[in-house]
Amino acid sequence: MEQEQIYEQGPAEEMLTVLESMLGIYQRIAALEEEKQSVLAAGKPDLLAAAVREEGQLSAQIKELEQKRLSIQDKLADYGQTLAELTRDLPAPMKQRAAAVGGGLKKMLARIRLLSRINSEVISHVQNFFNYELNVAMQVKASPGYRRDCALNHPVTGQVLVDKRI
């Protein structure tokens, strides 16, 4: 197969198409990560569940595209070219397209990683807040308490929040 066929109709064009599709999906995943922040802050579990379901569907699409990408990479190996060699030898318009897609993927994945870390922190803080609220509501101490007669006892349920010693 000639060089032009590798680029115009062959694996190079297929690879760029797959990578552009992946970029679009990653952009939607980043948007979902941002939506999850506001949903977490608002405490709306039904919206959070919907976002997580959509994220799962998008992840399945990414997995499919990754399989296609690997298949195309194998085709390139059949031509005796590595991906780096192919990129270096691309015609100018395709090289610009490849650079834009590569840069976009790099930025988008870094953004998703950052948003995921932020969401993990938010979830941790929300969980801590709910645990605190639960402890206050149930008036439970996590460590042994002292009864009014100064005897040590085990964690107390139903203890008043402030004991006065008279």
C-alpha positions as CSV (number, residue, x, y, z in Angstrom):
1,M,0.0,0.0,0.0
2,E,1.3,3.4,-0.9
3,Q,2.1,6.2,1.6
4,E,-0.9,8.3,0.4
5,Q,-3.2,5.4,1.2
6,I,-1.9,5.2,4.7
7,Y,-2.7,8.8,5.2
8,E,-5.8,9.7,3.2
9,Q,-8.0,6.6,3.3
10,G,-6.0,4.3,5.6
11,P,-5.0,4.0,9.2
12,A,-3.9,7.6,9.7
13,E,-7.3,9.0,8.9
14,E,-9.0,6.2,10.9
15,M,-6.7,7.0,13.9
16,L,-7.5,10.7,13.7
17,T,-11.2,10.0,13.5
18,V,-11.1,7.7,16.5
19,L,-9.0,10.2,18.5
20,E,-11.4,13.0,17.7
21,S,-14.3,10.9,18.8
22,M,-12.5,10.2,22.1
23,L,-11.9,13.9,22.6
24,G,-15.6,14.6,22.2
25,I,-16.5,11.9,24.8
26,Y,-13.8,13.2,27.2
27,Q,-15.2,16.7,26.9
28,R,-18.7,15.3,27.9
29,I,-17.1,13.5,30.8
30,A,-15.4,16.7,32.0
31,A,-18.8,18.5,31.7
32,L,-20.4,15.7,33.8
33,E,-17.6,16.1,36.4
34,E,-18.5,19.8,36.7
35,E,-22.2,19.0,37.0
36,K,-21.5,16.5,39.7
37,Q,-19.9,19.2,41.8
38,S,-23.1,21.3,41.8
39,V,-25.2,18.2,42.3
40,L,-23.1,17.1,45.3
41,A,-23.2,20.6,46.8
42,A,-27.0,20.7,46.4
43,G,-27.4,17.2,47.8
44,K,-29.5,15.7,45.0
45,P,-28.7,12.0,44.9
46,D,-31.1,11.3,42.0
47,L,-29.2,13.7,39.7
48,L,-25.9,12.3,40.9
49,A,-27.1,8.8,40.0
50,A,-28.1,10.0,36.5
51,A,-24.7,11.6,36.0
52,V,-22.9,8.5,37.2
53,R,-25.0,6.3,34.8
54,E,-24.2,8.6,31.9
55,E,-20.5,8.6,32.9
56,G,-20.6,4.7,32.8
57,Q,-22.1,4.8,29.3
58,L,-19.4,7.2,28.1
59,S,-16.7,5.0,29.7
60,A,-18.1,2.0,27.7
61,Q,-17.8,4.1,24.5
62,I,-14.3,5.1,25.4
63,K,-13.4,1.4,25.9
64,E,-14.8,0.6,22.4
65,L,-12.8,3.4,20.8
66,E,-9.7,2.4,22.6
67,Q,-10.1,-1.1,21.1
68,K,-10.4,0.5,17.7
69,R,-7.3,2.6,18.3
70,L,-5.3,-0.4,19.3
71,S,-6.5,-2.2,16.2
72,I,-5.4,0.7,14.0
73,Q,-2.1,0.8,15.7
74,D,-1.6,-2.9,14.8
75,K,-2.4,-2.0,11.2
76,L,0.3,0.6,11.3
77,A,2.8,-2.0,12.5
78,D,1.8,-4.1,9.5
79,Y,3.0,-1.1,7.4
80,G,6.3,-1.1,9.3
81,Q,5.5,2.3,10.9
82,T,5.3,3.4,14.5
83,L,2.7,6.0,15.5
84,A,5.6,8.5,16.0
85,E,6.9,7.9,12.5
86,L,3.4,8.2,11.0
87,T,2.8,11.5,12.8
88,R,6.2,12.9,11.7
89,D,5.5,12.0,8.1
90,L,1.8,13.2,7.9
91,P,0.9,15.8,5.3
92,A,0.6,19.3,6.7
93,P,-3.2,19.5,7.1
94,M,-3.3,16.1,8.8
95,K,-0.3,17.0,11.0
96,Q,-2.1,20.1,12.2
97,R,-5.2,18.1,12.9
98,A,-3.2,15.5,14.8
99,A,-1.5,18.2,16.8
100,A,-4.8,19.8,17.7
101,V,-6.4,16.5,18.7
102,G,-3.3,15.4,20.7
103,G,-3.1,18.7,22.6
104,G,-6.9,18.6,23.2
105,L,-6.7,15.1,24.6
106,K,-3.8,16.0,26.9
107,K,-5.6,19.1,28.2
108,M,-8.9,17.3,28.6
109,L,-7.5,14.4,30.5
110,A,-5.6,16.7,32.9
111,R,-8.8,18.6,33.4
112,I,-10.8,15.5,34.1
113,R,-8.1,14.3,36.6
114,L,-8.3,17.6,38.4
115,L,-12.1,17.7,38.5
116,S,-12.2,14.1,39.8
117,R,-9.8,15.0,42.6
118,I,-12.0,18.0,43.5
119,N,-15.1,15.8,43.5
120,S,-13.4,13.2,45.7
121,E,-12.6,16.0,48.2
122,V,-16.2,17.3,48.0
123,I,-17.5,13.8,48.6
124,S,-15.1,13.3,51.6
125,H,-16.2,16.6,53.1
126,V,-19.9,15.8,52.6
127,Q,-19.4,12.4,54.2
128,N,-17.7,14.0,57.1
129,F,-20.5,16.6,57.5
130,F,-23.2,13.8,57.4
131,N,-21.2,11.8,60.0
132,Y,-21.0,14.9,62.2
133,E,-24.7,15.6,61.8
134,L,-25.5,12.0,62.6
135,N,-23.4,12.0,65.7
136,V,-25.0,15.3,66.9
137,A,-28.5,14.0,66.2
138,M,-27.9,10.8,68.0
139,Q,-25.8,12.5,70.7
140,V,-23.2,9.8,70.6
141,K,-19.6,10.2,71.6
142,A,-16.9,8.3,69.8
143,S,-14.8,7.9,72.9
144,P,-15.7,6.7,76.4
145,G,-17.7,9.3,78.4
146,Y,-18.1,10.0,82.1
147,R,-21.4,9.8,83.9
148,R,-22.5,12.5,86.3
149,D,-21.1,10.5,89.2
150,C,-17.6,10.7,87.5
151,A,-17.5,6.9,86.8
152,L,-16.1,5.9,83.4
153,N,-18.5,4.3,81.1
154,H,-18.6,3.2,77.5
155,P,-19.8,5.4,74.6
156,V,-23.0,6.9,75.8
157,T,-26.2,7.2,73.7
158,G,-28.7,9.7,74.7
159,Q,-26.2,11.8,76.6
160,V,-27.0,15.5,76.7
161,L,-24.7,17.7,74.6
162,V,-23.5,19.8,77.6
163,D,-23.3,18.3,81.1
164,K,-23.3,20.8,83.9
165,R,-21.5,19.8,87.0
166,I,-23.0,21.5,90.1
